[in-house]
Amino acid sequence: MSSPVSYPAPVDATTVVTAVLGFAEAELLAFRRDLHAHPELSWQEARTTEQVALRLEALGMRVRRLPRSGLIAEVGDSGPVVALRGDLDALPVQDLTTDPWVSTVPGVSHACGHDVHTTALLGAGMALAAVHDAGLLAGRVRLLFQPAEEVMPGGALDLVSLGALDDVSHVFGLHCDPSIDVGQVGLREGPLTGAADLLRIELLGKGGHTSRPHLTQDLTFALGKLVTELPAILSRRLDPRAGASVVWGMLHAGSAPNVIPSTGNLTGTVRMLDAVAWAEAEVLVRQLVRQIVDPYGIVAEITYQRGVPPVVNDHRSTGLLAKAVESVVGQVGHVPTQQSLGGEDFGWYLAQVPGAMGRLGTRTPGGPTYDLHQGDLRVDEAALRIGAEVLAQAAVEALNAHQPAR
């Protein structure tokens, strides 16, 4: 690990955070590149967990490895508790970049930037350990290195069940945003993401020859109606302000052009901006699917998996995160951002305790804008230190907010 750092006087927590992360920047860069080259899918993050754990234990932190993967670490001796979260898992997406640290695992890559999230949280832990050693940490900070963000309903629920939020007053997180320039963090009070559910539908009917559709239940035709009509009808049955959206990712039926198949299936996501509509969506979707296919005599077997609630940033936590960003990059560092329909299981934490998530800019100014969940995603690695500083400073700000005014 890094060597001890000399701090300029006067010494305060912010000074320590800045000095430590300036000294450790090259170490964090190498760590992120190693993670990027060795991505692991949800619930399989064993190597990633161990790489983080060894570094935190070397700092003297209390580290708890979780039953499947992931870990919870804590720094500080007593007082209020603030949590910081980073997710570990990669995606089943082929890495299309040509960087020297390109993924060595075929068909798997950090196409959502979780290698950045993990590295930023590790850096924050390094800085906060130094703040504690300097006697400047006004409480405890719990680091949540969470597995399985990419699968519904998300690894956050497991961490909550294991006590990750016990005694926590605030929880903070960052998520890469390749549409925001590095050096900026997108902030929004209130809803930041949407609710997201997984929908699978298996259709069963009597097949036959395409020359005699009247003697069949024409499953393919019913499938087509379902693909187009379910999104349309749902948008008319829910409050339009909920922004309900059904989008299909996979569909399949048949194996020959002149055969009406007897089975077919489609899979997609149901997303919306509003938590009230989210509570109503499953029952309504089930009703609508059956109403659409019933005229064709088709049987629909529906699997509706509740996913994640919206991420809703509370007022006070958003202000603390904004203050942290300002201390790192100045007032120009935080920019407004819009609510998206993307799902994020950080919402489960915010259903339990106040907190906020920011969008960490990863685009090189003037450079190309990439998209998340695509194999060509590249990040400006200057975001690593910024993310680490912002997370560490958010914890410092939140703990200091517990202290009596002087």
C-alpha positions in Angstrom: 0.0 0.0 0.0 0.9 3.7 -0.2 3.6 5.2 2.0 2.7 7.7 4.7 1.9 11.1 3.4 3.1 14.5 4.8 0.3 17.0 5.2 0.7 20.8 4.9 -0.5 22.8 7.9 -3.1 23.5 9.0 -4.3 19.9 8.9 -8.0 19.1 8.6 -9.9 16.2 7.1 -10.2 17.7 3.7 -6.4 18.4 3.6 -5.7 14.7 4.5 -8.2 13.4 1.9 -6.6 15.5 -0.9 -3.0 14.7 0.1 -3.6 10.9 0.4 -5.4 10.6 -2.9 -2.9 12.7 -4.7 -0.2 10.4 -3.5 -2.2 7.2 -4.3 -3.5 8.3 -7.7 -1.1 6.0 -9.6 -2.0 3.1 -7.3 -5.7 3.5 -7.9 -5.1 3.7 -11.7 -3.3 0.4 -11.7 -5.9 -1.2 -9.5 -8.8 -0.1 -11.8 -6.9 -1.4 -14.9 -6.4 -4.8 -13.1 -10.1 -5.0 -12.3 -11.0 -4.1 -15.9 -8.8 -6.9 -17.2 -10.4 -9.4 -14.8 -14.2 -8.7 -14.7 -16.6 -11.0 -12.8 -20.3 -11.5 -13.3 -22.9 -11.0 -10.6 -22.4 -13.2 -7.5 -19.1 -14.4 -8.9 -17.0 -11.5 -7.8 -14.6 -13.6 -5.7 -11.3 -12.2 -7.0 -12.5 -8.6 -7.0 -13.7 -9.0 -3.4 -10.4 -10.5 -2.3 -8.3 -7.8 -4.0 -10.3 -5.1 -2.2 -10.3 -6.9 1.2 -6.5 -7.4 1.2 -5.9 -3.7 0.7 -8.4 -2.6 3.3 -7.1 -5.0 5.9 -3.6 -3.6 5.2 -5.0 -0.2 6.2 -6.2 -1.7 9.5 -9.9 -1.7 8.7 -12.4 -4.1 10.1 -13.4 -6.2 7.0 -16.3 -8.6 6.8 -16.4 -10.9 3.8 -20.0 -11.7 2.8 -21.3 -15.3 2.2 -21.3 -15.3 -1.6 -19.2 -12.3 -2.7 -18.7 -8.7 -1.7 -17.7 -7.2 1.7 -18.5 -4.6 4.3 -15.6 -2.7 5.9 -15.6 0.0 8.6 -13.3 2.7 9.8 -13.7 4.7 12.9 -14.2 3.8 16.6 -17.5 5.3 17.7 -20.1 7.8 17.0 -22.5 8.3 14.0 -22.3 6.0 11.0 -22.2 7.1 7.3 -22.2 4.5 4.5 -20.6 4.7 1.1 -21.4 2.2 -1.6 -19.6 0.8 -4.7 -20.7 -2.1 -6.9 -18.4 -4.9 -8.0 -20.0 -6.8 -10.9 -19.4 -6.8 -14.6 -21.8 -7.5 -17.5 -22.1 -10.3 -20.1 -20.9 -7.9 -22.8 -17.8 -8.4 -25.0 -15.1 -5.8 -24.4 -14.6 -4.0 -27.8 -11.8 -1.7 -26.6 -8.2 -2.2 -27.6 -6.6 -0.8 -24.4 -3.7 -2.8 -22.9 -6.0 -3.6 -19.9 -8.8 -5.0 -22.2 -10.9 -7.7 -20.5 -9.2 -11.1 -20.5 -12.6 -12.9 -20.0 -14.4 -13.6 -23.2 -17.9 -12.1 -23.3 -17.5 -10.3 -20.0 -16.6 -6.6 -19.4 -17.0 -3.7 -17.1 -19.3 -2.0 -19.6 -21.2 -0.1 -16.9 -18.1 1.3 -15.1 -18.3 -0.7 -11.9 -14.5 -1.0 -12.0 -14.5 2.8 -11.6 -17.0 2.6 -8.7 -15.1 -0.1 -6.9 -11.8 1.8 -7.3 -13.3 5.1 -6.2 -14.7 3.5 -3.0 -11.3 1.9 -2.3 -9.6 5.2 -2.7 -12.2 6.8 -0.4 -11.4 4.1 2.2 -7.7 4.8 1.9 -8.3 8.5 2.5 -10.7 8.0 5.4 -8.3 5.6 7.1 -5.7 8.3 7.0 -8.3 10.8 8.4 -9.0 8.5 11.2 -5.3 7.9 11.9 -4.9 11.7 12.1 -7.7 11.8 14.8 -10.0 13.8 12.5 -12.8 11.4 11.7 -16.0 12.5 13.6 -17.6 9.0 13.6 -17.6 5.8 11.6 -17.7 5.2 7.9 -19.0 1.9 6.5 -17.9 0.9 3.0 -20.3 -1.3 1.1 -18.6 -3.2 -1.7 -21.8 -4.7 -3.1 -22.1 -7.6 -5.5 -24.8 -8.2 -8.1 -26.1 -4.8 -9.0 -26.7 -5.9 -12.5 -29.3 -8.6 -11.7 -32.7 -8.0 -10.4 -33.7 -7.4 -7.6 -30.0 -6.6 -6.9 -27.4 -7.4 -4.3 -28.3 -4.4 -2.2 -31.2 -6.4 -0.7 -28.7 -9.0 0.6 -26.5 -6.3 2.2 -29.5 -4.7 3.9 -30.6 -8.1 5.3 -27.0 -8.6 6.6 -27.2 -5.3 8.6 -25.2 -3.1 6.2 -27.4 -0.1 7.1 -27.7 -0.7 10.9 -27.2 2.6 12.7 -26.4 4.4 9.4 -27.6 8.0 9.2 -26.8 8.7 5.5 -25.6 6.6 2.5 -23.9 7.9 -0.6 -22.9 6.5 -4.0 -21.7 7.6 -7.4 -22.4 6.1 -10.8 -20.4 6.7 -14.0 -22.1 9.0 -16.6 -20.3 9.1 -19.9 -22.4 12.0 -21.1 -20.9 14.3 -18.4 -17.4 15.7 -18.6 -14.8 14.5 -16.2 -14.5 17.0 -13.3 -18.3 17.3 -13.0 -20.9 15.4 -11.0 -24.5 15.4 -12.0 -26.8 16.0 -9.0 -30.6 16.0 -8.6 -32.7 16.2 -5.5 -35.7 13.8 -5.6 -36.1 11.0 -8.1 -32.8 10.2 -10.1 -33.6 6.9 -11.7 -36.7 4.8 -12.5 -38.2 1.6 -11.2 -37.3 -1.4 -13.3 -38.9 -4.8 -13.4 -38.2 -7.9 -15.5 -41.0 -9.4 -17.6 -41.0 -12.9 -19.3 -43.9 -14.3 -21.2 -44.2 -17.9 -22.5 -47.0 -18.4 -25.0 -48.5 -21.8 -25.7 -51.0 -22.7 -28.4 -52.0 -25.1 -31.2 -49.5 -24.9 -34.1 -49.9 -26.0 -37.7 -49.3 -25.2 -41.3 -49.2 -21.5 -42.4 -51.7 -22.4 -45.2 -54.3 -23.2 -42.5 -54.1 -20.5 -39.8 -57.8 -20.9 -39.1 -57.1 -24.5 -37.8 -54.4 -23.2 -35.4 -54.2 -20.6 -32.7 -51.7 -18.6 -34.7 -49.3 -18.0 -31.8 -46.9 -15.9 -34.0 -49.7 -13.4 -34.8 -50.6 -13.2 -31.1 -47.0 -12.7 -30.2 -46.8 -9.7 -32.6 -49.9 -8.2 -31.1 -48.5 -8.6 -27.6 -45.2 -6.9 -28.7 -46.9 -3.8 -29.9 -50.1 -3.6 -27.8 -48.9 -4.1 -24.3 -46.7 -1.0 -24.3 -49.4 1.0 -25.9 -52.2 0.0 -23.6 -50.1 0.2 -20.4 -49.3 3.9 -21.3 -53.1 4.5 -21.4 -53.9 2.7 -18.1 -51.3 4.4 -15.9 -50.9 8.1 -15.2 -48.8 9.4 -18.1 -46.6 11.3 -15.5 -45.4 7.9 -14.4 -43.5 7.5 -17.7 -44.3 3.8 -18.0 -42.3 2.0 -20.6 -42.3 -1.6 -21.8 -39.3 -2.4 -24.1 -38.6 -5.9 -25.4 -35.0 -7.2 -25.5 -35.6 -10.8 -26.6 -38.4 -12.6 -28.5 -38.5 -16.0 -30.3 -41.0 -18.2 -32.0 -40.8 -20.9 -34.7 -38.1 -22.6 -36.7 -39.5 -22.7 -40.2 -41.2 -20.1 -42.5 -44.2 -22.3 -43.2 -44.9 -23.6 -39.7 -47.0 -21.8 -37.1 -45.2 -22.7 -33.9 -46.9 -24.0 -30.7 -44.6 -22.1 -28.3 -43.0 -18.7 -28.3 -41.5 -16.3 -25.7 -40.5 -12.7 -25.2 -38.6 -11.0 -22.5 -38.2 -7.3 -21.7 -38.3 -4.7 -19.0 -41.1 -2.6 -17.5 -39.9 0.8 -16.3 -41.5 3.8 -14.8 -40.5 7.0 -13.0 -43.1 6.8 -10.2 -43.1 4.6 -7.2 -46.9 4.6 -6.9 -47.3 3.4 -10.5 -44.6 0.8 -9.7 -46.8 -0.7 -7.0 -49.7 -1.1 -9.4 -47.8 -2.3 -12.5 -47.5 -6.0 -12.0 -51.3 -6.7 -11.5 -52.1 -4.5 -14.5 -49.5 -6.0 -16.8 -50.8 -9.5 -16.0 -54.4 -8.5 -16.8 -53.4 -6.8 -20.0 -51.3 -9.7 -21.3 -54.2 -12.2 -20.9 -56.7 -9.8 -22.5 -54.5 -9.4 -25.5 -53.9 -13.1 -26.2 -57.3 -14.5 -25.1 -59.0 -13.8 -28.5 -56.5 -16.1 -30.2 -56.9 -19.0 -27.8 -53.4 -18.6 -26.6 -52.2 -19.5 -23.0 -49.8 -17.0 -21.5 -47.5 -18.0 -18.7 -46.2 -14.8 -17.1 -43.1 -14.4 -15.0 -43.0 -10.9 -13.5 -40.0 -10.2 -11.4 -40.1 -7.1 -9.3 -36.8 -5.3 -9.8 -35.7 -2.1 -8.1 -37.5 1.0 -6.9 -36.5 4.5 -8.1 -33.4 6.2 -6.5 -34.9 9.2 -4.7 -32.2 11.6 -3.3 -33.3 13.4 -0.2 -32.9 17.1 0.3 -30.3 17.1 3.1 -28.1 14.4 1.6 -28.1 16.0 -1.8 -26.9 19.2 -0.2 -24.1 17.3 1.6 -23.0 15.6 -1.6 -23.1 19.0 -3.4 -20.9 20.5 -0.6 -18.5 17.5 -1.1 -18.2 18.1 -4.8 -17.6 21.8 -4.2 -14.7 21.0 -1.8 -13.1 18.8 -4.5 -13.6 20.7 -7.8 -15.4 23.9 -6.9 -18.9 25.1 -7.4 -18.7 24.5 -11.2 -18.2 20.8 -10.4 -21.8 19.9 -9.8 -24.3 20.2 -12.6 -28.0 19.5 -12.8 -29.0 16.1 -14.2 -32.3 14.6 -15.3 -34.2 11.6 -14.0 -33.7 8.5 -16.2 -35.6 5.3 -16.6 -32.4 3.3 -15.8 -32.7 1.0 -12.8 -30.3 1.1 -9.9 -30.5 -1.1 -6.8 -29.1 1.8 -4.7 -32.8 2.6 -4.4 -33.2 -0.2 -1.9 -30.8 1.6 0.4 -32.7 4.9 0.1 -35.9 3.0 1.0 -34.3 2.5 4.4 -32.2 5.5 5.2 -31.6 9.0 3.7 -29.0 9.4 1.1 -28.0 10.5 -2.4 -26.4 9.2 -5.5 -24.5 11.5 -8.0 -23.5 10.9 -11.6 -19.7 10.9 -11.9 -18.6 12.5 -15.2 -16.3 10.2 -17.2 -16.2 11.9 -20.6 -13.0 13.5 -21.7 -13.9 17.2 -22.6 -14.3 17.4 -26.3 -14.1 13.7 -26.7 -16.6 11.1 -27.8 -19.8 10.3 -25.8 -20.0 6.6 -25.1 -23.0 4.7 -23.8 -23.3 2.4 -20.7 -23.7 -1.3 -21.2 -21.8 -1.1 -24.5 -18.6 -3.0 -25.2 -16.8 0.1 -26.5 -17.3 2.1 -23.2 -14.2 4.1 -22.3 -13.8 6.3 -19.2 -11.4 9.2 -18.6 -9.4 7.8 -15.7 -9.1 11.2 -14.1 -12.6 10.4 -12.7 -11.0 7.8 -10.4 -9.4 10.3 -8.0 -12.3 12.7 -8.3 -14.8 10.0 -7.4 -12.7 8.9 -4.5 -12.3 12.4 -3.1 -16.0 13.2 -3.5 -17.1 10.0 -1.7 -14.6 10.5 1.1 -15.5 14.2 1.5 -19.3 13.3 1.5 -18.6 11.0 4.5 -16.7 13.8 6.2 -19.4 16.4 5.6 -22.1 14.0 6.8 -20.2 13.1 10.0 -19.4 16.7 10.7 -23.0 17.7 10.3 -23.7 15.6 13.4 -21.3 17.7 15.5 -22.6 20.6 17.6 -22.1 24.0 16.0 -19.1 25.9 17.4 
